[in-house]
Amino acid sequence: MLRFECDYGEGAAPAVLELLQKTNFDQTPGYGEDEYCAKAAAQIKRLCDAPDADVHFFVGATQANLTVIAAALKPWQGVLCADSGHIHVHETGSIEATGHKCLALPCLLYTSPSPRDGLLSRMPSSA
């Protein structure tokens, strides 16, 4: 089954784990003031063809979702999300504090036989 309730429950890609292992004991100032963030910001500017852009990193997805939703939506607009989705189950309060509503829809998709094979199907009516 494809699960939408929490993106924090997913494991890291092997390449990410390998890089974390290599840098595990590096000491950095953190909070976006380290060489890794500087390199990432430079790459984002290059890929976006925006050399003068300001790039800021968030400490988590809730802060990122909150900021983008508050900036992108008009005051009367809301967010469509899966009823099992993390944004609905765990972040609704932060989103709705900005005046936007999380509009939960039934999740009608599931994966079979494995979420890793990328095959999506409609959930059987008996589910």
MODELLER restraints for C-alpha pairs under 7 A, 6 or more apart:
rsr = mdl.restraints
at = mdl.atoms
rsr.add(forms.Gaussian(group=physical.xy_distance, feature=features.Distance(at['CA:1:A'], at['CA:110:A']), mean=4.80, stdev=0.5))
rsr.add(forms.Gaussian(group=physical.xy_distance, feature=features.Distance(at['CA:1:A'], at['CA:111:A']), mean=4.79, stdev=0.5))
rsr.add(forms.Gaussian(group=physical.xy_distance, feature=features.Distance(at['CA:1:A'], at['CA:112:A']), mean=6.77, stdev=0.5))
rsr.add(forms.Gaussian(group=physical.xy_distance, feature=features.Distance(at['CA:1:A'], at['CA:115:A']), mean=6.17, stdev=0.5))
rsr.add(forms.Gaussian(group=physical.xy_distance, feature=features.Distance(at['CA:2:A'], at['CA:110:A']), mean=5.19, stdev=0.5))
rsr.add(forms.Gaussian(group=physical.xy_distance, feature=features.Distance(at['CA:2:A'], at['CA:111:A']), mean=5.38, stdev=0.5))
rsr.add(forms.Gaussian(group=physical.xy_distance, feature=features.Distance(at['CA:2:A'], at['CA:115:A']), mean=5.75, stdev=0.5))
rsr.add(forms.Gaussian(group=physical.xy_distance, feature=features.Distance(at['CA:4:A'], at['CA:84:A']), mean=5.67, stdev=0.5))
rsr.add(forms.Gaussian(group=physical.xy_distance, feature=features.Distance(at['CA:4:A'], at['CA:85:A']), mean=4.38, stdev=0.5))
rsr.add(forms.Gaussian(group=physical.xy_distance, feature=features.Distance(at['CA:4:A'], at['CA:86:A']), mean=6.18, stdev=0.5))
rsr.add(forms.Gaussian(group=physical.xy_distance, feature=features.Distance(at['CA:5:A'], at['CA:84:A']), mean=4.93, stdev=0.5))
rsr.add(forms.Gaussian(group=physical.xy_distance, feature=features.Distance(at['CA:5:A'], at['CA:85:A']), mean=4.11, stdev=0.5))
rsr.add(forms.Gaussian(group=physical.xy_distance, feature=features.Distance(at['CA:5:A'], at['CA:86:A']), mean=4.18, stdev=0.5))
rsr.add(forms.Gaussian(group=physical.xy_distance, feature=features.Distance(at['CA:5:A'], at['CA:89:A']), mean=6.74, stdev=0.5))
rsr.add(forms.Gaussian(group=physical.xy_distance, feature=features.Distance(at['CA:6:A'], at['CA:85:A']), mean=6.73, stdev=0.5))
rsr.add(forms.Gaussian(group=physical.xy_distance, feature=features.Distance(at['CA:6:A'], at['CA:86:A']), mean=4.65, stdev=0.5))
rsr.add(forms.Gaussian(group=physical.xy_distance, feature=features.Distance(at['CA:7:A'], at['CA:86:A']), mean=6.94, stdev=0.5))
rsr.add(forms.Gaussian(group=physical.xy_distance, feature=features.Distance(at['CA:28:A'], at['CA:34:A']), mean=5.62, stdev=0.5))
rsr.add(forms.Gaussian(group=physical.xy_distance, feature=features.Distance(at['CA:32:A'], at['CA:57:A']), mean=6.50, stdev=0.5))
rsr.add(forms.Gaussian(group=physical.xy_distance, feature=features.Distance(at['CA:41:A'], at['CA:55:A']), mean=5.77, stdev=0.5))
rsr.add(forms.Gaussian(group=physical.xy_distance, feature=features.Distance(at['CA:45:A'], at['CA:51:A']), mean=5.19, stdev=0.5))
rsr.add(forms.Gaussian(group=physical.xy_distance, feature=features.Distance(at['CA:45:A'], at['CA:53:A']), mean=6.43, stdev=0.5))
rsr.add(forms.Gaussian(group=physical.xy_distance, feature=features.Distance(at['CA:58:A'], at['CA:64:A']), mean=6.01, stdev=0.5))
rsr.add(forms.Gaussian(group=physical.xy_distance, feature=features.Distance(at['CA:62:A'], at['CA:91:A']), mean=6.40, stdev=0.5))
rsr.add(forms.Gaussian(group=physical.xy_distance, feature=features.Distance(at['CA:66:A'], at['CA:94:A']), mean=6.69, stdev=0.5))
rsr.add(forms.Gaussian(group=physical.xy_distance, feature=features.Distance(at['CA:66:A'], at['CA:95:A']), mean=5.62, stdev=0.5))
rsr.add(forms.Gaussian(group=physical.xy_distance, feature=features.Distance(at['CA:70:A'], at['CA:98:A']), mean=6.38, stdev=0.5))
rsr.add(forms.Gaussian(group=physical.xy_distance, feature=features.Distance(at['CA:75:A'], at['CA:99:A']), mean=6.56, stdev=0.5))
rsr.add(forms.Gaussian(group=physical.xy_distance, feature=features.Distance(at['CA:75:A'], at['CA:100:A']), mean=6.54, stdev=0.5))
rsr.add(forms.Gaussian(group=physical.xy_distance, feature=features.Distance(at['CA:76:A'], at['CA:100:A']), mean=6.85, stdev=0.5))
rsr.add(forms.Gaussian(group=physical.xy_distance, feature=features.Distance(at['CA:77:A'], at['CA:100:A']), mean=6.21, stdev=0.5))
rsr.add(forms.Gaussian(group=physical.xy_distance, feature=features.Distance(at['CA:78:A'], at['CA:100:A']), mean=5.04, stdev=0.5))
rsr.add(forms.Gaussian(group=physical.xy_distance, feature=features.Distance(at['CA:78:A'], at['CA:101:A']), mean=4.65, stdev=0.5))
rsr.add(forms.Gaussian(group=physical.xy_distance, feature=features.Distance(at['CA:78:A'], at['CA:102:A']), mean=5.80, stdev=0.5))
rsr.add(forms.Gaussian(group=physical.xy_distance, feature=features.Distance(at['CA:78:A'], at['CA:103:A']), mean=6.54, stdev=0.5))
rsr.add(forms.Gaussian(group=physical.xy_distance, feature=features.Distance(at['CA:79:A'], at['CA:101:A']), mean=6.23, stdev=0.5))
rsr.add(forms.Gaussian(group=physical.xy_distance, feature=features.Distance(at['CA:79:A'], at['CA:102:A']), mean=4.81, stdev=0.5))
rsr.add(forms.Gaussian(group=physical.xy_distance, feature=features.Distance(at['CA:79:A'], at['CA:103:A']), mean=5.67, stdev=0.5))
rsr.add(forms.Gaussian(group=physical.xy_distance, feature=features.Distance(at['CA:80:A'], at['CA:102:A']), mean=6.24, stdev=0.5))
rsr.add(forms.Gaussian(group=physical.xy_distance, feature=features.Distance(at['CA:80:A'], at['CA:103:A']), mean=4.86, stdev=0.5))
rsr.add(forms.Gaussian(group=physical.xy_distance, feature=features.Distance(at['CA:80:A'], at['CA:104:A']), mean=6.04, stdev=0.5))
rsr.add(forms.Gaussian(group=physical.xy_distance, feature=features.Distance(at['CA:80:A'], at['CA:105:A']), mean=7.00, stdev=0.5))
rsr.add(forms.Gaussian(group=physical.xy_distance, feature=features.Distance(at['CA:81:A'], at['CA:88:A']), mean=6.65, stdev=0.5))
rsr.add(forms.Gaussian(group=physical.xy_distance, feature=features.Distance(at['CA:81:A'], at['CA:102:A']), mean=6.84, stdev=0.5))
rsr.add(forms.Gaussian(group=physical.xy_distance, feature=features.Distance(at['CA:81:A'], at['CA:103:A']), mean=6.11, stdev=0.5))
rsr.add(forms.Gaussian(group=physical.xy_distance, feature=features.Distance(at['CA:81:A'], at['CA:104:A']), mean=5.00, stdev=0.5))
rsr.add(forms.Gaussian(group=physical.xy_distance, feature=features.Distance(at['CA:81:A'], at['CA:105:A']), mean=6.02, stdev=0.5))
rsr.add(forms.Gaussian(group=physical.xy_distance, feature=features.Distance(at['CA:82:A'], at['CA:104:A']), mean=5.40, stdev=0.5))
rsr.add(forms.Gaussian(group=physical.xy_distance, feature=features.Distance(at['CA:82:A'], at['CA:105:A']), mean=5.03, stdev=0.5))
rsr.add(forms.Gaussian(group=physical.xy_distance, feature=features.Distance(at['CA:82:A'], at['CA:106:A']), mean=5.93, stdev=0.5))
rsr.add(forms.Gaussian(group=physical.xy_distance, feature=features.Distance(at['CA:82:A'], at['CA:107:A']), mean=5.27, stdev=0.5))
rsr.add(forms.Gaussian(group=physical.xy_distance, feature=features.Distance(at['CA:83:A'], at['CA:104:A']), mean=4.57, stdev=0.5))
rsr.add(forms.Gaussian(group=physical.xy_distance, feature=features.Distance(at['CA:83:A'], at['CA:105:A']), mean=5.19, stdev=0.5))
rsr.add(forms.Gaussian(group=physical.xy_distance, feature=features.Distance(at['CA:83:A'], at['CA:106:A']), mean=5.32, stdev=0.5))
rsr.add(forms.Gaussian(group=physical.xy_distance, feature=features.Distance(at['CA:83:A'], at['CA:107:A']), mean=6.18, stdev=0.5))
rsr.add(forms.Gaussian(group=physical.xy_distance, feature=features.Distance(at['CA:84:A'], at['CA:107:A']), mean=6.84, stdev=0.5))
rsr.add(forms.Gaussian(group=physical.xy_distance, feature=features.Distance(at['CA:88:A'], at['CA:102:A']), mean=6.21, stdev=0.5))
rsr.add(forms.Gaussian(group=physical.xy_distance, feature=features.Distance(at['CA:88:A'], at['CA:104:A']), mean=6.62, stdev=0.5))
rsr.add(forms.Gaussian(group=physical.xy_distance, feature=features.Distance(at['CA:92:A'], at['CA:102:A']), mean=6.21, stdev=0.5))
rsr.add(forms.Gaussian(group=physical.xy_distance, feature=features.Distance(at['CA:96:A'], at['CA:102:A']), mean=7.00, stdev=0.5))
rsr.add(forms.Gaussian(group=physical.xy_distance, feature=features.Distance(at['CA:108:A'], at['CA:122:A']), mean=5.77, stdev=0.5))
rsr.add(forms.Gaussian(group=physical.xy_distance, feature=features.Distance(at['CA:108:A'], at['CA:123:A']), mean=5.25, stdev=0.5))
rsr.add(forms.Gaussian(group=physical.xy_distance, feature=features.Distance(at['CA:109:A'], at['CA:120:A']), mean=6.37, stdev=0.5))
rsr.add(forms.Gaussian(group=physical.xy_distance, feature=features.Distance(at['CA:109:A'], at['CA:121:A']), mean=5.66, stdev=0.5))
rsr.add(forms.Gaussian(group=physical.xy_distance, feature=features.Distance(at['CA:109:A'], at['CA:122:A']), mean=4.79, stdev=0.5))
rsr.add(forms.Gaussian(group=physical.xy_distance, feature=features.Distance(at['CA:109:A'], at['CA:123:A']), mean=5.17, stdev=0.5))
rsr.add(forms.Gaussian(group=physical.xy_distance, feature=features.Distance(at['CA:110:A'], at['CA:120:A']), mean=5.85, stdev=0.5))
rsr.add(forms.Gaussian(group=physical.xy_distance, feature=features.Distance(at['CA:110:A'], at['CA:121:A']), mean=5.73, stdev=0.5))
rsr.add(forms.Gaussian(group=physical.xy_distance, feature=features.Distance(at['CA:110:A'], at['CA:122:A']), mean=6.41, stdev=0.5))
rsr.add(forms.Gaussian(group=physical.xy_distance, feature=features.Distance(at['CA:110:A'], at['CA:123:A']), mean=5.65, stdev=0.5))
rsr.add(forms.Gaussian(group=physical.xy_distance, feature=features.Distance(at['CA:111:A'], at['CA:119:A']), mean=5.66, stdev=0.5))
rsr.add(forms.Gaussian(group=physical.xy_distance, feature=features.Distance(at['CA:111:A'], at['CA:120:A']), mean=4.81, stdev=0.5))
rsr.add(forms.Gaussian(group=physical.xy_distance, feature=features.Distance(at['CA:111:A'], at['CA:121:A']), mean=6.19, stdev=0.5))
rsr.add(forms.Gaussian(group=physical.xy_distance, feature=features.Distance(at['CA:112:A'], at['CA:119:A']), mean=6.21, stdev=0.5))
rsr.add(forms.Gaussian(group=physical.xy_distance, feature=features.Distance(at['CA:112:A'], at['CA:120:A']), mean=6.90, stdev=0.5))
